[in-house]
C-alpha cells in the first residue's frame, strides 16, 4: 500500500459548512449500480465508524485519494479482529501447532532427554505465558495500526458513533460521537462508512460469566489449561478452539448439532479433520444440540436436548456472531437493516442511504477480515470516484486454522456434483508427495477444480500444514483465469508441497 503525500488535514471540528467540490476531470468513474453514489470530491470529509480491518483499510485508501478522514473507534484500533478475535486466536493456535508437530517426532528420530524423577521431558504449554504473549501481540498490532493511521494524517476519535437522521444545511451527513472521555460532538461528512463488526452470539440458556462459561472473546482470561473444555458449536470458531486446546493438553468434548464438524466446508476436508480430532482423543458428539449450560461447583454442566448431561471444567459457547449495529440510528438515517441485524449493501459496499457505505461483519457478506478490508477499500474507491471493480466472492480464499489447516477458493465440489457448474475434479493425497514424506505428514490432500470446456482453474481445496500459504497459487489461478495447463507448466521446487498443485493441474489436462 503506497504512502500518501497529501498534506495533513486539520483536526475534526464541530458541524460546519462543507463547500461543494468540483469533480476531478479525466478520472475513470465506477459504474453506477444503485442509490447513494457521490461525485468525485477533492478534499472530501470521510467519517468511518469502526476501526477494524474494514475501517482502517478504508481510512488509508481515503487519505491516499486526498480525503480528510476521521475514524471513530470505541475498543482500540484493529477492533475485535485484532484485540479479541483473529490475532489472539491465531496466536494461540500457533502455539498449539508446535505441539501437534511433535506427533511425528519419534518417526523423524527426535527424542527428549528424561527429566528428574523419570519425567520424559515432553513439551508442554504454560498458559499464563501463552495468554500474556497472545494479548501482548494483539496490543502491539493495534498500536502499529494506530501509528500508521496517525502518520498518514488520519484523526482517531475514541468513542462510539451513531448516524443522524437529518442532513446538514449544506447537504452533509451527520455523525454524533460520544467520546470515551465523556464529551459529545457532531461531525459532518461527505461520506460515512459503517464498519462496526460483530460480537459473540449469546444463548439465553448459556449466559457467559467470563470464568467458566465463555465466549470466544473471553478465552484469553484463562491462565491455566482447562481440565475439560466443552465446546458448543462445530463451525469454524468452535473447531479451531477445540483443536487448539486439545493440542495444548486439555480434555475436549465438541458438541455438534450437525452430522459432522465444519458442516459448511468441503465434505472430504471436514471428515478428515473430524477423524484427526477423534484420533487425538477429542470426544465429538454429533447430532447433539445443547439445551443449556450452568455452573456446577467448580465446573459446568451442559444439558443436551436428549437429556444427556456433559460435565466439564469450562464451556466455550461458539455459535456465531451478532452484527454490532443496534443503537446506531441506521434505520432512521435511511439504511436498510435486515431482520438479522446485518446492513444491506451492494457489491460496491453502498447502503440504501445516500453517501452511507458499510463493510465487514456488520454486513453479513462473508465473515473474513480479508473481505472486510476489501469492502472498505471498495467503498472508498467508489465513493471518492476512483476506478473500482465490484466485490467478487468467487476469488476470495478462506482458511480454517485447525491442524492440519483447510484452505479453499472458488467453486465447491458440491457445485460441480449438483450440476450447477460443469467442472472436472481431481484429488491427490499428500502421502504421495516426497516433501510430505520427509516431514512426516500423513494426512491431507490437494483438490483442484477446472472448467470442462476451457480448462480454466475455477476452485480448489488444500488440507495440509500451512494450507493458508499453499492456497495462494490456486487463488492467483482462479483470479486471473489461468488454465490448468498454464498452472502445470510453472516450475515448482523439488521437493515441495506445491509440487502436488502442479501435479493436480497436470491430471486435468485435456488432450
N, C-alpha and C positions, 0 to 999 in steps of 0.2 A: 504494500500500500504506500503510495507516494506521500511525501510530507508537504503540507500546504505552505505556500509562501504568501498567502493573503495576510494583510496586516491584522493584528489582533483587534477584535471589535470591542467597543465599550461594554461595561458590565450591564446586566439587565436592570431595567428601571420599571417604575410603576407605569400604568397604562398611558401611552402617549399616541399621537397620531403616527401612522406609517404611510409615508408618501408612496404613491403608485410608482412602480418600476417599469421601465421600458424593456420589452423582450429583447434578448440578445439576437442579433441577426446572424444567420448562417449556421446556427446550431441545429442539428437534426433532432426533431421533436419525437417523443414517444407517441405511439398510436393512441388515439382517443378511444377508450374502451368502456367508458361509463361516466357516471357523475363524479364530481369532485376534483377535476383536473385544474391545475394552476398554470398560468403563463410563466415563462422564464423570468426570474427576478434577480437582478444583481443586488447583493446585499440583503436578501430576504431574511426575515427572522424566523427561525425554526425553534419550536419548543418540543422536547422529547420527554415523555413521562415514562420513566423506567430506564435503568442503566445497565440492563443485562446485554447479552450478545446482540439482540435486535436493536437496542437503543444506542450502545456505544459505537457499534459499527456504522449505524446511520449517522451518528454525530460526526464521525471522521469524514464520511463522504460529504455531508453537508458543508463542513468547513472547507474541504477541498474544492467545492464548487462555489465558494465565496459567500456562503450564508453566515449570518450571525446565529450561533447555536447555543441553546441552554438546555441542560439535562436536569430533570427533577428525579431524584432517586432517594428513597427512604431507608434502604438497607445498607447500601455501600456499592461502589462501582463494581460491575460484574453481575450484580443481582444475585438471585438464588442459584443461578447456574455456576457461579464462581464460589459463592460463600457457603452454600448448603446442599448443592446437588452435584453437578457434573465434576467439578475439580476435586472436591473432597472424596466423592465416592470412587472416582477412578484412581486417586492417590491410594486409598485404602486397598483397592483391588490390585494395584501394582505390588503392594507388599504381599498380598495373598498369592499373587502369581509366582513370586520367588519360591514359595513353599510348594506349589504344585510342580515346579520344575524338578524338585528333588525326587519326585517319584521314579525317575529314570536313573538316579544316582548309582544304584548298585549295578545296573546293566552297563553303565558307562565307566565302571571301575572306580567310582568315587565312594569313599567311606569316611566316617568321622571317628577320631580317636575317642576312646572311652574316657568319661569323666570320673570324678570321685564317687566311691560307693557304687560302682557299676553303672553309673549314668552313661548311656550310649553316646551322649553328646549331640543328640538330634537338634535340628534347627527349631526354634520356636519364636513366636511373636510376642513382644511386650506391648500390650495395647495402650498403656499410658504413653509410651514413646511414639507409637504409631499415630495415635489421635493428636498428640501435640504437633507432629510433623504434618498431618493432614490439615489441621487448622492454620498452621504457620504458612504452608504453601498457598492456601486459599486467601489468606490475608495479603500475602506478597503479590499474588496475581491481581487482587483487587487494587492494591496500591499502584502496581505497574500500569494498570488501565487508567486510573485516575491521573497519574503523572503524564501519561501520553496525551490524554484529552486536554489537560491544563496547558501543556506545552503547545498544543495546536490553537490555543486561544478559546477553548470551549468552556463556558461557565457551568459549574456543577452546583446545583441547589439541593442541599439535604432537606428532605421533606416529602410530602405527598402532593399530588396534583389532581385536579378534577376540572372537567370541562364546563364552561358556562353555556347556558342555552342561548344567550343573546350574542349579537355581533356588535363590535365597536362602531362608533360613528364613521370611522374610516374604512370599515369593511373587514377588520381583522377578527380572527378567532381569539377568545379569551380563555386563559387558564388560571384558576385560583390555586395558589400554592400555600399550603400550611407548612411552615418551616419547622425543622427539628428543634429550633431554639424557641418555638412558641410564637414567632412572628407570622404575619399573613401578608401576602402580596398578590397582585394580579398582573399577569404577563399578557401582552398582546402578541399574536403570532400570525405570520402568513401561512405557515404550515404547522400542523400538530401531528406528532407520531405517538401513538399509544403502544407501549411495549412493556406491559406490566407483568407478563409471565403467568405462572400458575403456582398454587400452593397444594400441599398434600391433601388428598381427599380423606375425610374423617368419617368413620362409620358411627352412627348413633349408638350402636351396641358395642363399640370398641373405642371408647374415648381415651386418647393418649394422655399419659401423665408425665412423660419425659424421663421416667425412671425404669419402668418395667414394660409398659405399653408405649410403643414408639412409632413415630412416622419416620420416613427416610431422612428428613431434615434433622431428626433428633438422635440419630445413631452415633453421632460423634461425641455425645455426652458420656458414652461408656468408657470406663478406664480399665476394665478387665474384659477378657473374652467371655461371652455368655456361656454358662454351663450347658444350657439347652435353649437354643433360639428357635421359636416357632414363627415361620414367615407365612403370612396370609397374602396370597396373590402370586401367581406364577407367570406374570408378564415380565417385561424386560427388567424393571427395577427389582422385583421380587427374586427373579432368577440370579441377577448379578449379586445381590447381597447374600442370598442363600449360598451361592457358590463360594463367595469370598470368605464368609465366616466358617463355612465347612473346612476350607483350606487352612484357616487360621487356628483350627483346632476345636471349634465348638461343635457340639451335637446339634444337628439342624433337622427340623421337620418342616417340609414345604407343603402347605395346604393349597391345592389347586382345584378350582371348581370345574375345570375342563378335563378332557380326556388325557391331555399331556401338558407338559410345561411349554411355555412360549407358544401358545396356540395360534398366534398371528404370523408366525415365522415359517420358513421353509420346513416342510414336514420331516425330511431326512435330517436336517440340521437339528431340529428340536428333539427328535428321537435319539440322536447321538448324544446331545447334552444331557438328556434325562438319564440315559444309560451311564454316562460318566458320573452324574450325581449319585446314582444308586451304588455304583462301584466304589465310590469314595466314602460310602457309609451314610449318605443322607437318606432320610425317610421321606418319600414322596407320596402324599395322599391324593391320588387322582379322583376326580368326580366327587370331591368333598367340599362343600360350601360351609364357611364359618358363619355361625349364627350370632356369636358374641364372644367377647373377651372380658375377663375380670381378674382383678388382683386376688391372689390366694396366698396369704402369708408372705413369704419371701420370694414368691414366684407368681406365675399367671396360670390361668386355665382358659383354654379355647374350646368352646362348645360348638360342635358341628350340628348341622341341621338334622342329621340322622340320629342325634342323641349322644354320639360319642364325645368324650372329653379328652383333650390333649393337654397334658400338664407340661410346663416348661419354666425356665427361669426368666425369660424375656420374650416379648412378642413384637415383631415388626409388622405393621399394617401397611402393605404396599398395594393399594387398589386404585392407583391412578392419581390424577391431579384435578384441581378445580381452577378455572381461569380466574385471575385476580382482577375482576372488572366491576365488582359491586361498589356502589357509593361513589362512582366517578362522574355521574351526570351524563353518561353516554347517550341514553335514550332521549333525554331532554335536549341534547345537542344535535339530534338527528342521526345518531349512529345506530344501525340495526344490530341488536344483540339477540343471539339465538336462545332458545329455551335452556340450553346447556350453560349459558353464560358467556359463550365464545362470541367474539366480534366477527361479523361477516365482512370479508374482504374479497376483492377480485385478485387477479394474478399480478397486478402491479401494486398490491397492498392498500388499495383505496377502500374506504368505507363508503356508506351511502351519504355521509355528511360532507358537504363541500370542504375541501382542504384538510380533511382529517384522515390520516392513514393509521394502520395498525400492523404490528409484526410480532412474531413469536408465539409462545404457547397460549397467549390470550386469544389467538385467532383459531386455534384448533386445527390448523392446516397440517402440520406434521411436527410432533414434539421433539425436535432436534435443534441443538444450538446452532448448527450449520445452516439450517433452514431459517431460523430466526434472524441470523446475521444477514443472509441473502435477502430476506423480505425487507429488512431495514434499509439495506443498500438500495434495493429496487425502489423503495418508497422515495428516497432522496433523489435518485436519478430521475424518476418520473416527475416528482413534484417540482424540481428545480430545472426541468427541461433538458436534461442530458439524454443521450441515446440510451435506450434500455430495452432489454428483452424480457417478456413476462416470465414469471416463475415456471419452471418445468420440473415437476416432481419425478419425471422418468429418469432424470440424470442425478438424482440425489442418492449418494451412498450412505448406508447406515451400518452401525456396528453394535453388537451386544458383547459386553466385556465379561463374558464367562471365560472359563479355561477348559478347552480352547475357545477362542472368540468365534463369533459368527458375523460375517460381513456380507452385505447384499447390495445389489444395484440393478435397476431396470425392471423388466417384466419378471414374473414369477413362473415357476413350473406349473402352478395351478392355472395360470392364464393360458399356457400352451395346451395343457391336457384338457381344458374345458372347451377348446376351440376358439376362444376369444382372440388368440394370437396364433398365426401359422408359423410355428417355430420348431427348430431342432434342438435336442438336448444331449449333452454329453456330461459324464461324471467320472472323475478319476480319483481313486483313493490315494491319500498321501503316502500310504505304506509302500508304494512302488517308487516313490521319489528318493533318489540317493541321499540328498541332503537331509530329508526327514529321517532316514535310517540312521545317519550319523548322529543326529540329535536325539535319537530315541523316541521320535514322535510316532505313535501308533494309532492315533485317532484323528480323523479329519478327512476332508475331500475338497476338490475344486470342481465346481459345476459351471458350465458355460451354456448360454442360450444364443441361438442365431436365427435370423430370418431365413426361412427356407428358400425364398425366391431370389434374394440378393446376397445372402451370406453375411449380412451386416450383424455385428455383435449387438444384441438387444438386452442382455442381462447376464447376471452371474451370481453365484453364491460361493463363499470360501469359509470353510470351517478349519481353523488352524491356529497355532500360536501366532499372535500378531497379525491376525487376518485384517485388522484395520489398516495395516500398512500394505498388505498384499493386494487389497482390492483396487488400489489406485490405477494400475494399468488397465483393468477392465472398465473402471469408471471413465478413463480417458477414451477408451474404445467406444463406449456407449455414447458419451457426449459428442464425440467427433465423428460418429457413424462410420467407424472403421469396419472393414470386413474381417472375417476370421483369418483369411489369408494374409492380410496386412499385419494382423496381430501375431500370427505364427511366424512371419518372416523377419521379426525383430530379434536380434541376438539377445540371448539370456546368459547369465553367468552359469558355469558348470563347476560344481554342483550348486543348485539353489532351488528354493521352493517355487520361485517364479518360473522355473523351467517347466513345471506342470501346467502353468497357464498357457504357455506356448504349445505344449503337447496337446492340451484340450482343444486349442484352436485348430491344430492340425487334424484332429479326428473329425472336425466338422467341415473339412474341405470338400467342395463339390466339384467333381471332375467334369 
